[in-house]
Amino acid sequence: MEIREAIVSDVESLMDLYLNHLTKYPPKEKQNSNEWIEFIEKFIADENYNLLVAVEDGKVVSSLTIVIIRNLTHNLRPYSVMENVVTHIDYRKRGYSSKLMEHASKIARSYNCYKIMLMTGSKRESTLNFYRKNGFTIGDKTACLKRL
C-alpha cells in the first residue's frame, strides 16, 4: 500500500471513488474529467489542502481530504477539517482509510493544528466505531449544518 498526495493522473480513479462509492446521490449529469483535472490541479497548488490517496496495485482505492484552516484562537494555532473519507467497495475493511487518517493526522501535527474535525452523515454504529477506533470522539461538540 502506498499513501501519497493525489496527482492529476489519478483523476479517473478519484471520479470512480467519489461518484460511485462515497455518495448515495451521485450527480445525474455526466461528470467531466477535465473539470476534475482543474480542481485537482488547484488542490495540488494549495499548501493548505491535501487530497490523499491510498494506492494498491497501481490503483487508487481510497482517498480523503484534509484542509488546514488558520485560526485566531488557541494561540493562533490552526485546526484542520477531514472530509470525504472513501474506500472502493472491493477494498474495504483492509485498513486503507485508517492509514490515510493516520497520515492526515501527521500532516495536521506538522502544521501545529490543535484539532482535527470530521463530520459524517452516517448514523451506523459500525461507521461511528470506525472513527472512534481512529481516535475521534463522538458527541463532544454539536455540529450545525446549513446547506446552501
N, C-alpha and C positions, 0 to 999 in steps of 0.2 A: 504494500500500500504506500502510495506517495501522497503527501499532503503538500499543497502549494497554492500560490495565488493563481487565479484563473488567467488564461491567456486567450487572445482573440480566436485562436483555432479551436477552443472549447465550445464555441457558440452552439453547434448542433446538439451536443450532449446537454448543455445547460438548458436549451429550449425544451428538450425532452423532459429533463428533470422537473423544471418549474411549471411547464404546461400540462404534463401528464401525470406527475407523481406528487406534486405539492398541493395544488388547489382542487377543491371539489367542483369548482365552477370555472373551467378553462374558458378563455375568450371564444366567442362564437366565430369571430372573423379570423382568417388565416394570419398567422404572425409572420412578419417579415424579418428574415435573418439579418438583413442589412441594418435595420433599426437596432436589433440586439447587439450587433457588432459595434455600432456607435456608442451604445450605453456601456458596453464592456470596456471600450477604449477610455471612456470618461471615468469609469470606476478605477481602472488601472492608473490613470493620471492623478487621481485624488489620493493624497497620502493618508487621509483620514477614513477612507473607505476601503475595506478589504473583502474581496469576493474570493472565498477559499473553496478549494475543491479537493476531494479525495479521488485518486486515480487508481484503478486496478486493471491490469492487463491492457493498458493504453486507453482505457475508457473512463470518463468522469462518471462516478457512480454516486457521489454525494456532494453536497455543497451547503454553504451558509454564508451569510454576510455579517460583518461586524463593523460598526461605524463608531468612530471616536468623536465625541462632542465636547467642545470647550465649555467651561463652566465657571461661574462666578462664586460658587460656594465651595466648601471643603478645601479651603486654602488654595483656591483656583485650580484644583485638580480636575481633570476631565472625567467623564464617565463614558461608558460605551453601551451601545444597543446591539444585541444579537438578534437576527431575524432570518426567516426563510431557511430554516434547517430542514433539509430534504435528502432522502436517500432513495435511489431507484428501488422499486418494489422487489426486484430479484436479488438485491444485495443487503436487505435489511437484517437487523439482528446479528451483524458481524463486527460492530464496533466502529464503523466509518464515521458516523455522526459524533460519537464520543471523542474520537481522535481529532476531528475538526474543532469541536468545542474546546478541547484541551489546547490546541494550537491558537485558537482565537483568544483564550484566556491569557496565554503568553503575550500575545500582541497587546492586549489591554494593559497588562502589567508593564510592558515596555514603554507605554505612553503615560505611566503612573496613574492610570484610572483608579478611582476609588470604588467603582462598582460596574457590574455588567447587568443590564436589564434585558429581560427576554419575556415576550408575551406569546402565549399560544391560544388559539381558539378552541383547542381540544379540551374536552371535559373528561376524556377517558383516563381512568386511573393508571393504565399502563403508560400512557404518554407522560402524565404528571410524575409517575415514578421514575421514568427515564430521566427527566430533568432533575429530579431530586438526586438521583444516582450521580449526576454530573455536577453536583454542587449548588444547585439552585434551590431556594426555599419557595414554598408556595404560601401565599396569604400574608406575607409581611407588609405588603403595600396594596393599595387598591388601584387598579388600572381604570382609567377613564378614557373612553374612546369616542371620538366624534368622526364619523365617516363623512367624507367630502365627495 
